[in-house]
Amino acid sequence: MKKIAVFASGSGSNFQALVDAAKANQLSAEIVLMVCDKPRAYAIERADKAGVPSLVISPKDFASKTDYEKEILQKLNESGVELIVLAGYMRLIGETLLSAYEGRIVNIHPSLLPSFAGKDAIGQAFQAKVKITGVTVHYVDEGMDTGPIIAQEAVKMDEHETRESLEAKIHQVEHLLYPRVIQKLCSTDRKV
Ligand code: GAR
């Protein structure tokens, strides 16, 4: 069983989807840690409820990004984490974690990358009035939502779509796609 850590900054619904998949024996991975950079994030409550240990850690409490990530790295090592799963972690991964976990960090993004990278991808797609947007799972490199694509799923924008209805559709796709992709990564010997 692969040991994974999930990083989140907000609501943590994707973290929850992974927790639920693990509970339903649909994930051959053990979520050993939830890392959160926002002390008020709902993801922390979800972790408590699920019995997943959480590391709540704010970059503001460290002199540099390197120091911040070194602290995280130590906890990841202590927990034997083999794969880092970013799930709404709104921060660029720095050199310290990238080099320690080369090819073993994945992210989910609510658009068909390379379109609409960065913040509020759903809002960006909605404003652009595209007919199709979607969800991407990719390996993480030093860029913002760049890195080799692992999986994508399209979501159609309907004629009377609202920002809210689009967001709901995207999240629904994310919650199915992410556990499926993580399961695949954890059950094969490629990279992770
Ligand atoms: C998700 O839609 C995820 O794709 C997005 O943040 C949301 C987090 O929701 N991530 C990014 O935009 C990364 N660039 P959640 O906290 O409910 O899982």
Residues whose N, C-alpha, C, O or C-beta is under 5 A from the ligand:
A	BS01	GAR	G10 S11 G12 S13 N14 F15 A87 G88 I108 H109 P110 G118
